[in-house]
Amino acid sequence: MNAEFLANLEFWEREKGIRKEVLIEAVEEALLSAAKKAIGPARNLRCEIDKQNGDIKAFAHLIVADKVLSKHDQISLFDAHRIKKDAEIGEEIEVEVTPTNFGRIASQSAKQALMQHIRKAEKALIFAEFKDRTGDIVSGTVRRFDRSDVSIDLGRYEAILPNRERVPTEEYQIGDRIRCFVKTVENANHGPEIILSRSDPEFVIKLFKLEVSEINDGTIEVKGIAREPGFRTKLAVFSKDPRVDPVGACVGLRGQRVKNIVRELNNEKVDIIKWDPVIEVFIANALSPAKLKSFELDETRRRIKVVVSEDQLSLAIGKRGQNARLTSKLCNWHVDIDAERITELTFEDKVALAVESVAAIPGISADQANALVHAGFLSLEDLLQAEKDDLVEIEGIAENAEGLCEAIQAESARRNEEGQ
């Protein structure tokens, strides 16, 4: 038992990082409780483990007496001299009081105490090490599944990737190596729990900090992020140095920086957007490459209506409204996207416009313009192609055909002069 006991202490010291001396102290406390039951109410009872061979012994402080009235508190002078030759009556000496078969009892108590203390010390170590690591990225191996939660082996410790923090498009297998974001360290009823995440937007920001040195050193600032894990992320960046292009720095040479991040995110789309203090410019950047026509702002309700041409509507909204939805989250404005309304003219409207256009020619009255349009002459260009004989045949025009021809030619000459 002793050799096995020492071997266990060394194992836990090596695997869990708990000093052997600390474990021995915990076991000695448990042995003391066991010794009190086995020996009785001995005076100043203590237990000791030999750190070399693992032997367990119990000691009590007894008073030397001429006549022993209580074996738990006193020792005879004769027995005291066998321990200490110059012992005197009334003196207090330490005597070994290890009972028979105490080794078996002690072994059980030591094992229970050791496991309890290891669990307690392990929890304390987890909390001490990870309480300041919230926000870090760690790498671990998938160990097992508890329903939809994933247990991740971080080496000396185990962490949880809850279902709520998983990316819906990702599947894991036991033994897979994955990187996660340390979201929080919670003190649950059964001890500290390291909660990991792969869906948190901060995970993407941390990846960019690791990959883009300009973000890490503060030259480029991340102004906002909107993410739908597994599908798409929009990241708004701003450069404090006008010489540094924030989007170009994040993309990297030949796109290498953002490619590394996209690979880690299992090909999730990442849009890097230049932040601008002018909300219209910022939203235009966020909805790019869609081309926007106009904006209507309601600053009180933080709503903005964006008008686009019909052929740009689906591009601006995105698949299942994703582009518009992420833009709203990123800008912290409610973004409504609508197509430009084009009014279709009726036949009567077109006739009225043609009459108005022809009547605008000096020398042509409204009634004459109406007659000309209904005869098929809709513009000055049409009238220039007409002969005098064509105009004579039109009712209400015949008597003034020559004057109308002169007015048409004069208007044509005037417009040609203005065009030169």
Buried (B, 14 or more C-beta within 10 A) or exposed (E): BBEEBBEBBEEBBEEBEBEBEBBBEBBBEBBBEBBBEBBEEBBEBBBBBEEEEBBBBBBBBBBBBEEBEEEEBBBBBEBBBEBEEEBEEEBBBBBEBBBEEBBEBBBEBBBEBBEEBBEEBBBEBBBEBBEEEBBEBBEBBBBEEEEEBBBBBBEEBBBBBBEEBBBEEBEBEEEEEBBBBBBEBEEEEEBBBBBBBBBBBBBBBBBBBBBBEBBEEEBBBBBBBBBBBBBBBBBBBBBEEEEEBBBEBBBBEEEEBBBBBBEBBEEBEBBBBBBBEEBBEBBBBBBBEBEBEEBEBEEEEEBBBBBBBEEBBEBBBBEEEBBBBBBBBBBEBEBBBBBEEEEEEEEEEEBBEBBEBBBEBEBBEEEBBBBBBBBEBBEBEBBEEBEEEBBEEBEEBEEBBEEBBEBBEEBBEEEEEEEE
